[in-house]
Amino acid sequence: MSNSVYQINKGINQSIEFRGLKAQYIWYLGGGVIALMILFAIMYIAGLPSLICIGIIGISGTLWVLKTYKMSHQYGEFGMMKALAKRQIPKAVKSQSRKIFMNFSKNTPNEK
């Protein structure tokens, strides 16, 4: 009887990571690259000199990569979604009338 060696995948339920980018930030970086390629094509077809197009795309691409890595390290896998959800929570609830609060004791189901 021979002993077989099986490798165990210990990355189950882990978020994907590519060179330090986590989860959705990989998609943000990919979308930015595609947007910059389209922008380059538009500028080149519009007649701008190719060196100016390359310079603009190079600077924009560098800034996009730095911003994406910064967000990935700052927020992590779910942090940005939590931060965006936290912004949508109202600071206070305003009511013009107390009428809604007046009948709380009358409507309790356990009292008879």
NUDRENLUM-295526 format. One record per atom (N, C-alpha, C): atom name; z, y, x. Coordinates in steps of 0.001 Angstrom, whole numbers. Example, Ala and Ser with C-alpha at 12.3 -4.5 7.8 and 13.67 -1.06 7.14 Angstrom:
2
<atom = N; Z = 7800; Y = -5690; X = 13190>;
<atom = CA; Z = 7800; Y = -4500; X = 12300>;
<atom = C; Z = 7800; Y = -3300; X = 13200>;
<atom = N; Z = 7080; Y = -2250; X = 12850>;
<atom = CA; Z = 7140; Y = -1060; X = 13670>;
<atom = C; Z = 7870; Y = 30; X = 12900>;
// end
This chain:
112
<atom = N; Z = 0; Y = -1161; X = 847>;
<atom = CA; Z = 0; Y = 0; X = 0>;
<atom = C; Z = 0; Y = 1230; X = 898>;
<atom = N; Z = -938; Y = 2153; X = 632>;
<atom = CA; Z = -1014; Y = 3359; X = 1461>;
<atom = C; Z = -401; Y = 4534; X = 703>;
<atom = N; Z = 231; Y = 5388; X = 1453>;
<atom = CA; Z = 826; Y = 6589; X = 854>;
<atom = C; Z = -215; Y = 7691; X = 803>;
<atom = N; Z = -479; Y = 8181; X = -395>;
<atom = CA; Z = -1427; Y = 9282; X = -557>;
<atom = C; Z = -675; Y = 10597; X = -453>;
<atom = N; Z = -1343; Y = 11564; X = 124>;
<atom = CA; Z = -739; Y = 12884; X = 262>;
<atom = C; Z = -1431; Y = 13812; X = -729>;
<atom = N; Z = -635; Y = 14342; X = -1651>;
<atom = CA; Z = -1152; Y = 15269; X = -2642>;
<atom = C; Z = -568; Y = 16641; X = -2368>;
<atom = N; Z = -1426; Y = 17642; X = -2464>;
<atom = CA; Z = -942; Y = 19004; X = -2305>;
<atom = C; Z = -508; Y = 19528; X = -3662>;
<atom = N; Z = 634; Y = 20150; X = -3688>;
<atom = CA; Z = 1159; Y = 20711; X = -4925>;
<atom = C; Z = 811; Y = 22183; X = -4963>;
<atom = N; Z = 204; Y = 22609; X = -6067>;
<atom = CA; Z = -123; Y = 24024; X = -6246>;
<atom = C; Z = 1120; Y = 24739; X = -6738>;
<atom = N; Z = 1720; Y = 25524; X = -5861>;
<atom = CA; Z = 2955; Y = 26220; X = -6224>;
<atom = C; Z = 2682; Y = 27626; X = -6746>;
<atom = N; Z = 1429; Y = 27961; X = -6991>;
<atom = CA; Z = 1078; Y = 29283; X = -7481>;
<atom = C; Z = 855; Y = 29325; X = -8981>;
<atom = N; Z = 1349; Y = 28323; X = -9694>;
<atom = CA; Z = 1160; Y = 28279; X = -11136>;
<atom = C; Z = 1956; Y = 29414; X = -11772>;
<atom = N; Z = 1350; Y = 30078; X = -12738>;
<atom = CA; Z = 1933; Y = 31213; X = -13459>;
<atom = C; Z = 2217; Y = 32417; X = -12568>;
<atom = N; Z = 1606; Y = 32486; X = -11433>;
<atom = CA; Z = 1721; Y = 33652; X = -10564>;
<atom = C; Z = 522; Y = 34554; X = -10822>;
<atom = N; Z = 728; Y = 35852; X = -10699>;
<atom = CA; Z = -398; Y = 36760; X = -10869>;
<atom = C; Z = -1286; Y = 36682; X = -9632>;
<atom = N; Z = -2573; Y = 36929; X = -9840>;
<atom = CA; Z = -3486; Y = 36875; X = -8706>;
<atom = C; Z = -3263; Y = 38091; X = -7821>;
<atom = N; Z = -3496; Y = 37902; X = -6544>;
<atom = CA; Z = -3315; Y = 38982; X = -5586>;
<atom = C; Z = -4459; Y = 38909; X = -4582>;
<atom = N; Z = -5028; Y = 40045; X = -4272>;
<atom = CA; Z = -6121; Y = 40109; X = -3316>;
<atom = C; Z = -5852; Y = 41245; X = -2345>;
<atom = N; Z = -5555; Y = 40901; X = -1118>;
<atom = CA; Z = -5282; Y = 41878; X = -58>;
<atom = C; Z = -4262; Y = 42938; X = -465>;
<atom = N; Z = -3210; Y = 42514; X = -1147>;
<atom = CA; Z = -2152; Y = 43431; X = -1529>;
<atom = C; Z = -2287; Y = 44008; X = -2925>;
<atom = N; Z = -3468; Y = 43908; X = -3529>;
<atom = CA; Z = -3649; Y = 44385; X = -4902>;
<atom = C; Z = -3194; Y = 43299; X = -5861>;
<atom = N; Z = -2463; Y = 43702; X = -6886>;
<atom = CA; Z = -1927; Y = 42730; X = -7831>;
<atom = C; Z = -2577; Y = 42904; X = -9196>;
<atom = N; Z = -2824; Y = 41792; X = -9852>;
<atom = CA; Z = -3221; Y = 41706; X = -11261>;
<atom = C; Z = -4370; Y = 42645; X = -11623>;
<atom = N; Z = -4131; Y = 43586; X = -12545>;
<atom = CA; Z = -5207; Y = 44402; X = -13109>;
<atom = C; Z = -5762; Y = 45415; X = -12117>;
<atom = N; Z = -5056; Y = 45692; X = -11038>;
<atom = CA; Z = -5537; Y = 46675; X = -10074>;
<atom = C; Z = -6790; Y = 46186; X = -9336>;
<atom = N; Z = -6970; Y = 44874; X = -9270>;
<atom = CA; Z = -8212; Y = 44321; X = -8701>;
<atom = C; Z = -9389; Y = 44744; X = -9573>;
<atom = N; Z = -9190; Y = 44691; X = -10894>;
<atom = CA; Z = -10258; Y = 45107; X = -11822>;
<atom = C; Z = -10505; Y = 46603; X = -11728>;
<atom = N; Z = -9446; Y = 47395; X = -11572>;
<atom = CA; Z = -9619; Y = 48842; X = -11432>;
<atom = C; Z = -10439; Y = 49164; X = -10195>;
<atom = N; Z = -10153; Y = 48478; X = -9114>;
<atom = CA; Z = -10903; Y = 48720; X = -7878>;
<atom = C; Z = -12363; Y = 48302; X = -8039>;
<atom = N; Z = -12590; Y = 47150; X = -8676>;
<atom = CA; Z = -13964; Y = 46695; X = -8909>;
<atom = C; Z = -14731; Y = 47643; X = -9812>;
<atom = N; Z = -14079; Y = 48123; X = -10871>;
<atom = CA; Z = -14726; Y = 49086; X = -11763>;
<atom = C; Z = -15048; Y = 50386; X = -11049>;
<atom = N; Z = -14154; Y = 50828; X = -10165>;
<atom = CA; Z = -14405; Y = 52042; X = -9389>;
<atom = C; Z = -15592; Y = 51881; X = -8453>;
<atom = N; Z = -15718; Y = 50711; X = -7833>;
<atom = CA; Z = -16854; Y = 50454; X = -6939>;
<atom = C; Z = -18163; Y = 50488; X = -7724>;
<atom = N; Z = -18168; Y = 49868; X = -8885>;
<atom = CA; Z = -19389; Y = 49869; X = -9712>;
<atom = C; Z = -19728; Y = 51291; X = -10169>;
<atom = N; Z = -18704; Y = 52059; X = -10581>;
<atom = CA; Z = -18939; Y = 53445; X = -11000>;
<atom = C; Z = -19488; Y = 54283; X = -9844>;
<atom = N; Z = -18975; Y = 54072; X = -8642>;
<atom = CA; Z = -19471; Y = 54824; X = -7483>;
<atom = C; Z = -20905; Y = 54426; X = -7127>;
<atom = N; Z = -21254; Y = 53150; X = -7308>;
<atom = CA; Z = -22642; Y = 52733; X = -7049>;
<atom = C; Z = -23589; Y = 53390; X = -8051>;
<atom = N; Z = -23182; Y = 53463; X = -9304>;
<atom = CA; Z = -24007; Y = 54120; X = -10322>;
<atom = C; Z = -24128; Y = 55608; X = -10023>;
<atom = N; Z = -23015; Y = 56235; X = -9625>;
<atom = CA; Z = -23041; Y = 57656; X = -9267>;
<atom = C; Z = -23969; Y = 57907; X = -8077>;
<atom = N; Z = -23936; Y = 57029; X = -7083>;
<atom = CA; Z = -24840; Y = 57164; X = -5936>;
<atom = C; Z = -26294; Y = 57088; X = -6383>;
<atom = N; Z = -26591; Y = 56115; X = -7263>;
<atom = CA; Z = -27973; Y = 55967; X = -7737>;
<atom = C; Z = -28424; Y = 57205; X = -8499>;
<atom = N; Z = -27548; Y = 57766; X = -9328>;
<atom = CA; Z = -27902; Y = 58967; X = -10100>;
<atom = C; Z = -28159; Y = 60147; X = -9156>;
<atom = N; Z = -27265; Y = 60322; X = -8182>;
<atom = CA; Z = -27448; Y = 61450; X = -7248>;
<atom = C; Z = -28708; Y = 61277; X = -6404>;
<atom = N; Z = -28983; Y = 60044; X = -5984>;
<atom = CA; Z = -30162; Y = 59793; X = -5151>;
<atom = C; Z = -31447; Y = 60005; X = -5942>;
<atom = N; Z = -31466; Y = 59542; X = -7187>;
<atom = CA; Z = -32641; Y = 59721; X = -8043>;
<atom = C; Z = -32827; Y = 61195; X = -8394>;
<atom = N; Z = -31707; Y = 61929; X = -8509>;
<atom = CA; Z = -31777; Y = 63357; X = -8822>;
<atom = C; Z = -32351; Y = 64175; X = -7669>;
<atom = N; Z = -32424; Y = 63593; X = -6486>;
<atom = CA; Z = -33071; Y = 64274; X = -5378>;
<atom = C; Z = -32140; Y = 64820; X = -4312>;
<atom = N; Z = -30853; Y = 64530; X = -4389>;
<atom = CA; Z = -29946; Y = 64975; X = -3337>;
<atom = C; Z = -30250; Y = 64217; X = -2051>;
<atom = N; Z = -30077; Y = 64853; X = -909>;
<atom = CA; Z = -30291; Y = 64138; X = 359>;
<atom = C; Z = -29334; Y = 62949; X = 476>;
<atom = N; Z = -29827; Y = 61895; X = 1112>;
<atom = CA; Z = -29043; Y = 60657; X = 1158>;
<atom = C; Z = -27735; Y = 60823; X = 1931>;
<atom = N; Z = -27711; Y = 61670; X = 2969>;
<atom = CA; Z = -26475; Y = 61857; X = 3724>;
<atom = C; Z = -25397; Y = 62535; X = 2869>;
<atom = N; Z = -25795; Y = 63460; X = 2020>;
<atom = CA; Z = -24828; Y = 64104; X = 1129>;
<atom = C; Z = -24317; Y = 63087; X = 111>;
<atom = N; Z = -25223; Y = 62266; X = -427>;
<atom = CA; Z = -24810; Y = 61219; X = -1371>;
<atom = C; Z = -23811; Y = 60261; X = -723>;
<atom = N; Z = -24123; Y = 59835; X = 489>;
<atom = CA; Z = -23228; Y = 58902; X = 1196>;
<atom = C; Z = -21884; Y = 59561; X = 1485>;
<atom = N; Z = -21891; Y = 60833; X = 1854>;
<atom = CA; Z = -20639; Y = 61538; X = 2119>;
<atom = C; Z = -19766; Y = 61653; X = 882>;
<atom = N; Z = -20384; Y = 62044; X = -229>;
<atom = CA; Z = -19624; Y = 62181; X = -1482>;
<atom = C; Z = -19073; Y = 60832; X = -1930>;
<atom = N; Z = -19898; Y = 59795; X = -1874>;
<atom = CA; Z = -19465; Y = 58464; X = -2295>;
<atom = C; Z = -18412; Y = 57920; X = -1329>;
<atom = N; Z = -18560; Y = 58185; X = -42>;
<atom = CA; Z = -17569; Y = 57714; X = 944>;
<atom = C; Z = -16203; Y = 58332; X = 732>;
<atom = N; Z = -16179; Y = 59642; X = 508>;
<atom = CA; Z = -14902; Y = 60328; X = 270>;
<atom = C; Z = -14298; Y = 59881; X = -1056>;
<atom = N; Z = -15130; Y = 59821; X = -2103>;
<atom = CA; Z = -14637; Y = 59387; X = -3418>;
<atom = C; Z = -14128; Y = 57949; X = -3374>;
<atom = N; Z = -14856; Y = 57085; X = -2690>;
<atom = CA; Z = -14447; Y = 55685; X = -2577>;
<atom = C; Z = -13136; Y = 55528; X = -1823>;
<atom = N; Z = -12975; Y = 56291; X = -754>;
<atom = CA; Z = -11724; Y = 56243; X = 7>;
<atom = C; Z = -10553; Y = 56693; X = -854>;
<atom = N; Z = -10745; Y = 57798; X = -1581>;
<atom = CA; Z = -9672; Y = 58283; X = -2454>;
<atom = C; Z = -9364; Y = 57272; X = -3556>;
<atom = N; Z = -10384; Y = 56630; X = -4116>;
<atom = CA; Z = -10176; Y = 55652; X = -5177>;
<atom = C; Z = -9393; Y = 54438; X = -4664>;
<atom = N; Z = -9749; Y = 53956; X = -3473>;
<atom = CA; Z = -9043; Y = 52804; X = -2896>;
<atom = C; Z = -7587; Y = 53161; X = -2612>;
<atom = N; Z = -7348; Y = 54332; X = -2036>;
<atom = CA; Z = -5974; Y = 54748; X = -1744>;
<atom = C; Z = -5155; Y = 54886; X = -3018>;
<atom = N; Z = -5736; Y = 55482; X = -4050>;
<atom = CA; Z = -5032; Y = 55657; X = -5326>;
<atom = C; Z = -4729; Y = 54304; X = -5972>;
<atom = N; Z = -5671; Y = 53374; X = -5912>;
<atom = CA; Z = -5471; Y = 52054; X = -6510>;
<atom = C; Z = -4367; Y = 51293; X = -5785>;
<atom = N; Z = -4369; Y = 51320; X = -4445>;
<atom = CA; Z = -3310; Y = 50657; X = -3685>;
<atom = C; Z = -1959; Y = 51314; X = -3949>;
<atom = N; Z = -1932; Y = 52639; X = -4072>;
<atom = CA; Z = -687; Y = 53341; X = -4350>;
<atom = C; Z = -117; Y = 52913; X = -5705>;
<atom = N; Z = -980; Y = 52845; X = -6738>;
<atom = CA; Z = -521; Y = 52412; X = -8053>;
<atom = C; Z = -44; Y = 50965; X = -8022>;
<atom = N; Z = -748; Y = 50102; X = -7283>;
<atom = CA; Z = -367; Y = 48703; X = -7198>;
<atom = C; Z = 1006; Y = 48541; X = -6567>;
<atom = N; Z = 1273; Y = 49295; X = -5517>;
<atom = CA; Z = 2578; Y = 49193; X = -4851>;
<atom = C; Z = 3670; Y = 49905; X = -5645>;
<atom = N; Z = 3329; Y = 50984; X = -6318>;
<atom = CA; Z = 4326; Y = 51755; X = -7060>;
<atom = C; Z = 4767; Y = 51036; X = -8329>;
<atom = N; Z = 3820; Y = 50517; X = -9100>;
<atom = CA; Z = 4126; Y = 49951; X = -10396>;
<atom = C; Z = 4241; Y = 48434; X = -10399>;
<atom = N; Z = 3559; Y = 47750; X = -9520>;
<atom = CA; Z = 3578; Y = 46294; X = -9547>;
<atom = C; Z = 2702; Y = 45747; X = -10653>;
<atom = N; Z = 2979; Y = 44499; X = -11030>;
<atom = CA; Z = 2101; Y = 43810; X = -11974>;
<atom = C; Z = 2152; Y = 44409; X = -13377>;
<atom = N; Z = 3343; Y = 44668; X = -13902>;
<atom = CA; Z = 3465; Y = 45146; X = -15278>;
<atom = C; Z = 4020; Y = 46550; X = -15379>;
<atom = N; Z = 4367; Y = 47166; X = -14273>;
<atom = CA; Z = 5050; Y = 48452; X = -14294>;
<atom = C; Z = 4253; Y = 49576; X = -14910>;
<atom = N; Z = 2945; Y = 49617; X = -14683>;
<atom = CA; Z = 2149; Y = 50705; X = -15236>;
<atom = C; Z = 2065; Y = 50595; X = -16757>;
<atom = N; Z = 1958; Y = 49377; X = -17272>;
<atom = CA; Z = 1939; Y = 49198; X = -18730>;
<atom = C; Z = 3276; Y = 49638; X = -19328>;
<atom = N; Z = 4371; Y = 49327; X = -18637>;
<atom = CA; Z = 5688; Y = 49740; X = -19122>;
<atom = C; Z = 5827; Y = 51256; X = -19077>;
<atom = N; Z = 5316; Y = 51887; X = -18013>;
<atom = CA; Z = 5406; Y = 53347; X = -17907>;
<atom = C; Z = 4576; Y = 54021; X = -18997>;
<atom = N; Z = 3380; Y = 53491; X = -19281>;
<atom = CA; Z = 2554; Y = 54063; X = -20349>;
<atom = C; Z = 3194; Y = 53851; X = -21719>;
<atom = N; Z = 3830; Y = 52698; X = -21919>;
<atom = CA; Z = 4505; Y = 52450; X = -23196>;
<atom = C; Z = 5721; Y = 53360; X = -23348>;
<atom = N; Z = 6424; Y = 53623; X = -22257>;
<atom = CA; Z = 7607; Y = 54477; X = -22316>;
<atom = C; Z = 7243; Y = 55911; X = -22685>;
<atom = N; Z = 6066; Y = 56365; X = -22274>;
<atom = CA; Z = 5612; Y = 57716; X = -22624>;
<atom = C; Z = 5369; Y = 57871; X = -24119>;
<atom = N; Z = 5055; Y = 56786; X = -24806>;
<atom = CA; Z = 4732; Y = 56861; X = -26227>;
<atom = C; Z = 5972; Y = 56850; X = -27120>;
<atom = N; Z = 7135; Y = 56565; X = -26547>;
<atom = CA; Z = 8363; Y = 56567; X = -27339>;
<atom = C; Z = 8767; Y = 58019; X = -27583>;
<atom = N; Z = 9020; Y = 58387; X = -28820>;
<atom = CA; Z = 9396; Y = 59783; X = -29086>;
<atom = C; Z = 10778; Y = 60104; X = -28514>;
<atom = N; Z = 10961; Y = 61329; X = -28093>;
<atom = CA; Z = 12249; Y = 61773; X = -27553>;
<atom = C; Z = 13297; Y = 61897; X = -28664>;
<atom = N; Z = 12876; Y = 62310; X = -29847>;
<atom = CA; Z = 13786; Y = 62471; X = -30970>;
<atom = C; Z = 13019; Y = 62241; X = -32267>;
<atom = N; Z = 13750; Y = 61855; X = -33292>;
<atom = CA; Z = 13176; Y = 61682; X = -34625>;
<atom = C; Z = 13715; Y = 62811; X = -35489>;
<atom = N; Z = 12832; Y = 63601; X = -36040>;
<atom = CA; Z = 13242; Y = 64736; X = -36860>;
<atom = C; Z = 13076; Y = 64398; X = -38337>;
<atom = N; Z = 14048; Y = 64802; X = -39116>;
<atom = CA; Z = 13998; Y = 64584; X = -40557>;
<atom = C; Z = 14337; Y = 65897; X = -41251>;
<atom = N; Z = 13582; Y = 66222; X = -42286>;
<atom = CA; Z = 13823; Y = 67449; X = -43032>;
<atom = C; Z = 14841; Y = 67241; X = -44149>;
<atom = N; Z = 15135; Y = 65993; X = -44450>;
<atom = CA; Z = 16025; Y = 65717; X = -45565>;
<atom = C; Z = 17012; Y = 64619; X = -45176>;
<atom = N; Z = 18204; Y = 64642; X = -45781>;
<atom = CA; Z = 19191; Y = 63597; X = -45557>;
<atom = C; Z = 19117; Y = 62530; X = -46637>;
<atom = N; Z = 18190; Y = 62647; X = -47533>;
<atom = CA; Z = 18088; Y = 61764; X = -48693>;
<atom = C; Z = 17973; Y = 60289; X = -48284>;
<atom = N; Z = 17236; Y = 60000; X = -47262>;
<atom = CA; Z = 17034; Y = 58618; X = -46825>;
<atom = C; Z = 18337; Y = 57986; X = -46342>;
<atom = N; Z = 19256; Y = 58781; X = -45807>;
<atom = CA; Z = 20508; Y = 58257; X = -45275>;
<atom = C; Z = 21635; Y = 58202; X = -46312>;
<atom = N; Z = 21475; Y = 58825; X = -47430>;
<atom = CA; Z = 22550; Y = 58931; X = -48421>;
<atom = C; Z = 22824; Y = 57617; X = -49151>;
<atom = N; Z = 21828; Y = 56763; X = -49315>;
<atom = CA; Z = 21985; Y = 55558; X = -50112>;
<atom = C; Z = 22166; Y = 54291; X = -49283>;
<atom = N; Z = 22541; Y = 54399; X = -48035>;
<atom = CA; Z = 22704; Y = 53209; X = -47208>;
<atom = C; Z = 23817; Y = 52304; X = -47721>;
<atom = N; Z = 24942; Y = 52845; X = -48094>;
<atom = CA; Z = 26068; Y = 52016; X = -48524>;
<atom = C; Z = 25792; Y = 51337; X = -49864>;
<atom = N; Z = 24961; Y = 51878; X = -50693>;
<atom = CA; Z = 24660; Y = 51288; X = -51991>;
<atom = C; Z = 23685; Y = 50116; X = -51891>;
<atom = N; Z = 22857; Y = 50096; X = -50853>;
<atom = CA; Z = 21790; Y = 49091; X = -50760>;
<atom = C; Z = 22149; Y = 47905; X = -49880>;
<atom = N; Z = 23364; Y = 47752; X = -49447>;
<atom = CA; Z = 23701; Y = 46628; X = -48585>;
<atom = C; Z = 23706; Y = 45337; X = -49400>;
<atom = N; Z = 23056; Y = 44284; X = -48944>;
<atom = CA; Z = 22914; Y = 43057; X = -49727>;
<atom = C; Z = 24202; Y = 42227; X = -49818>;
<atom = N; Z = 25152; Y = 42379; X = -48904>;
<atom = CA; Z = 26353; Y = 41543; X = -48903>;
<atom = C; Z = 27429; Y = 42021; X = -49879>;
<atom = N; Z = 27343; Y = 43249; X = -50339>;
<atom = CA; Z = 28354; Y = 43771; X = -51250>;
<atom = C; Z = 28007; Y = 43404; X = -52689>;
<atom = N; Z = 29056; Y = 43139; X = -53505>;
<atom = CA; Z = 28831; Y = 42833; X = -54910>;
<atom = C; Z = 29704; Y = 43678; X = -55779>;
// end
